[in-house]
Amino acid sequence: MKKILFLLQVFIKCFIIFLVFFIWLRYILDSVWLSILISFTLTVIIEIISLFLSKRKGVKTNLKQKEKEDAEKMFYSLASDTNYINFFFKLAKSRHQNIVKCKKNIYITHQDNSHVILYPYLKFQTFNLDDLILLISSCKKPLDKIVIICNDYDKNLSKCFKNYNFEILLLNKYETYQNLYKEYDYYPEITTNESFSKTTLKDMFSSAFNYDKSKGYFVSATILFIASLFVSFNIYYSIFASILLIFSLISLTNKNTNKKIYKEIL
């Protein structure tokens, strides 16, 4: 089903690109079929380049503004709770069986005898190499994987992971919300109403080109394009139809390219 939805999304994206080229080529060329052929060729080229770039480009977590605010409030609420370890114990217990609750972490043993530690590092400073060394040295052994939850972390830390013979996974507050809370459908109680994030140009861009708005842009563009076939001075309709199609394309690609999903956390 996921493959079908992915192919459908690729088809819609390609159709939008094709339509933008065709709208303008029909003014330049006398032959409709030539316009279709050139539009199709350019669409294929752009899609190939897009797929190539998307594979090379690292993906990032992108939450809706409301989810982002909730993630910040949840982290603050847990950091303010002296018994925060109980929440993570119940979260892990909702899906796993052999679990031991320690003072500062959760120790999970799977059926294949692999050992995972969930370590909530609920401090507001950025998690760095010193924190990593100190944290690992305090963990119970044996160890196959450690999942560290923190406010934020030094992006260069991944270079040090190769020095350890077990997997290390760092999750900031947004990645924790996306990959742990949503995955387990288990959320901490929010005990504060204070807003911690400021609206930035990036947030406004994400709101304007939200994935859910792609359909509205596309429908509006289609109506203008059809109207341009029957009215005088249709160049204006074509201009706005093209703009709306570009908006629709941006919104459509604003979903999958910005998600960082892990197959298995704990």
Secondary structure, 3 states (H helix, E strand, C coil): CHHHHHHHHHHHHHHHHHHHHHHHHHHHCCCHHHHHHHHHHHHHHHHHHHHHHHHHCCCCCCCCHHHHHHHHHHHHHHHCCCCHHHHHHHHHHCCCCCEEECCCCEEEECCCCCEEEEEECCCCCCECHHHHHHHHHCCCCCCCEEEEECCCECHHHHHHHHHCCCEEEEECHHHHHHHHHHHHCCCCCCCCCCCCCCCCHHHHHHHHCCHHHHHHHHHHHHHHHHHHCCCCCCHHHHHHHHHHHHHHHHHHCCCHHHCCCCCCCC
